[in-house]
Amino acid sequence: MNRNTLRIALPIISVTLFLVGWSLYVRTAQVSAFVLPPPEAIVVALSAMLFDPNLWAHTLVTVTEALSGFGIAVALGLTLGFVMARVPPVEWALKPFVVLLQLIPKIALAPLFILWFGFGLESKIVIAAALAFFPIFSNALQAFKSVDPGDRDVFVMLQANPFQRFVLLDFPNALPVILTGAEVAVVLSMIGAIVGEFIGGNKGLGYLAVAHLQNLAVAELFGVIVVLTLVGLVFYTIIGRLRALLTPWHVSSDRNRQA
């Protein structure tokens, strides 16, 4: 069995064994369906939910919040990371604030964001951006600072202007590390949107999960969790594919690992 076949087969086998073990445990231990429903009950509930337009409306809200927050985090993280990497006085001045903000649990700020920005999409977007910002920023800062000085000297000798140095040297050098941070950040943006909906939302998958919990519809609650997982997996996979597409030359590329 070759490597590619194993990469496909092993996850399928492990997930199947997990679901079978889950079902057997629930049945043999006689666990109440209000505590832990069997996988087949969740599949039935999820199948019914997939035909409900209400589910897709809530999913669209959460996706909009997460992607908007992620986009803001990317724009701010890349800009601030590049400026701090290239202008040391800016890094010295802002580093205490950055460290303090990193130490504050972002989830604890969620109620404040709800208070400041209201119960609409804006507060959820801000929470998503706050959670997604630091993986982008920290990776961008280190990546822009790690450009080889010799390569930079070559561009200076060639009299390249700052824009040319950024496009041809700084950004390509930093891109693999930035995309690695983006893989983490896009999942965190999803978590931020859900947390905001838990605390003060009237729409979105987080709100829908709370509604099912209040109605003791546990199988449907697990169905929402499955949808959330799949959406997060899609986001993560897209960033991973972008990294493979945009940086095929990097050592982290699947093509280079297989070589």
N, C-alpha and C positions, 0 to 999 in steps of 0.2 A: 504493500500500500504506500503510495507516494505521499509527499509532504502536503500537497494541496488537498488530497482526499482526506487526510487526517485532520486538516484544519476545518473541514466542513463536517466530517463525521463525528469528531469528538465532542464538539458543543451540543450537537443533536442528541448524542447518546447520554451525555451528562444531564441535560435538561429533562430528557425522558425518564431517566432513573430517579431524578429528584421528584418529578410529578407522581411517578408510581409509588415512591416511598411516602410521599405526602398523603396520597389517597389511602394507602394501606394503614398508615398511622391513624388517620382520622377515623377509619372504620373499626380497626381493632381496639383502639383506646376509647371508642365511643365519645369522641369530642363533639360537643354541641355545635351545630351549624351557625349559631349566633356568636361563637368564639372563633372557629376556624372551619369554614365550609370546605368540602372536598373540591379538587380542581374541576371535576366535571360540572358541579353546580355553578362555579364561576364561569365556565365556558358557556353554559346555557344562558346565564344572566347577561354575559357580554354579547352573545349573539343577538339577544333581544335588543340590547342597548344600541347596537350598531345600526339598527334600522330606525332609530329615534333621532329625528333632526335636532332635537334639543341637545343631544350629546355633541354633535358636530358644531353647534353654535357655541357651546361652552369651550370646546377644544380650540376653536378659532380665536376666542378671546385670550386664552392662555398662551397660545402660540404667538399672537400679536404682542402681548406683554413681554414674553421671554425674548423674542427676536429684537424688539425695540430696545430693551435693556441691554442686550448683547451688543447691538450696534453702537449704542452710546458708550458702552465700556470699551469697545475696540477703538473708537475714535479718540476718546480721552486717554486711554492707556497708551496707545501708540504715540500720541502727541507729547504727553508728559514724559514718557519714557525716553523719547528721542531728545527732547529739550534738556532733560536732566543729565543724559549721557554726554551731550555735547557742550553744555554750559555748566561747569562744576559749581560756580557760585549759586546757581539755581538749585542744584542738588543739595548743597550745604544748607540753603535757607529752608527748603521744603522737606528735607529728610525727617526732622522731628515730627512734623504733622503726618507724614506718610506712615512712620512707624507707629504713632499713636492710633491712627485710623486702622492699621492692620491688626492692632491688639484688641480693638473693640469688637466684640461679637456682633456681626452685622444683623443677625436675627433680632438682637436686643433693640436695634434701631428701628425695626419695622413699625412698631406702634407710633413712633415719632413721625415717620414718613407718612403714615396714614393721617396723622393729625395735621401735618403741614400741607400735604398735597391732596387730601380728601379721599373719598371712598371710590373714586373712579379709576380709570386705567392708569392715570398719571402716577399715583402712588405705587402701584404694582410695578410699573416700568422702572421707577427710581430704585425700588428694592432689588429688582433683577439686575439693574446696572451696578448697584453697590456690591452685590455678591460676585458679579462677573469681572469687576474692574481689576482687582489685584492680581489674579493670574496673568492677565494681559499685560498690565503695567510692569510687574516684576520681571517677567520674561523679556519684555521689550527693553527694559532698562539694561539688564545684563547682556542681552544680545547686541544692542547697539554699542555697549562699552567694550565688547569682545572682538570688535573688528581688528584684524591684524594691522599693527602700525606700519609694517612694510608695504602692505597693499595701499594704505592711505597715503604713504609717501609717494608711491608710484602715481597716484591720481593727482597729487600736488605737482609733481614734475611734469605731468601732461597738461597742467593748467586747467583741470576740470573745474567747472563752477560747482557751488554747493548742491544745486539741483542734480547735476550729473553724478556727483559723488553719492548722493542719497539713492538715486534710481539704480545706478550700476554697481554700487559697492555696499552701502550701509543696509539698504532694505533686503537685497538678495541674501546677504550674510545672516541677517537677523530672522528672515522668514521662517526657517524650520523651527526655531525656538519659539517664535511668536505663535505659530500654528499649534505647537504642543500646548502652550498656555491656553489657546483658544478651545482646544478639546475639553479642557477642564472648565473653562469659563462658560461655554455654551450650556453645559449641564447645570452649573451653578445659577445661571440666569433662569433656567426652568424652575429650580428650587425656589429662587427668590420670588418669582411670580406666584407660585403655589402658596408660599408662606403669606404673602400679601393677601391672597384670596381667603386663606384660613382666618386671618385676623379681621379683615374688614371688606369682604367682597360679597357681591350679590350675583355674580356670574363668573364663569370660568370653571375649570376642572377641580380646583381646590374647593370652591364653594359647593360644587356638585358632590364631592366626597363628603363634606361636612353634612350636607342635606341627607345623603344616604345613611350616614352614621346616626343622625338624629331619628331617622325612621327605622333604625335597626335592620336596614337592608344590607346585610354584611356581604352577601355575594355580589351585589351591585357595587358596593364600595371597593371590593377587590377588582371588579371590572374596571372601575375608574383608575385604580392603581396600575392595572395592566396597560391601559391607554396612555397614562402618563409615562410609563416605562418605555413604551414603543415610540412615543414622540421624542423623548430624550435620546433614545437609541438612534433614531433617524438623524437628529441634530449631530450627535457624536460621529456617526458614520460619514455624514457629509463633510465635516471638517477633516476627518481622516483621509477621505478620498481627495479633498483639495490639497492636503499636504503631499500625498503621493503624486498628484498631478503637477503641482507647482514646484516641488523640490525633489524630482526623481534622482538627482545626483547626490542627495544627502545620505549619510550612513544609516539614518533611521528608516529609509525607504524600504518597503517590502521587497522590491526588486534587488536591492543591494544585500538585504539579509539572506535572500535565497541563493545568492551567487556563491 
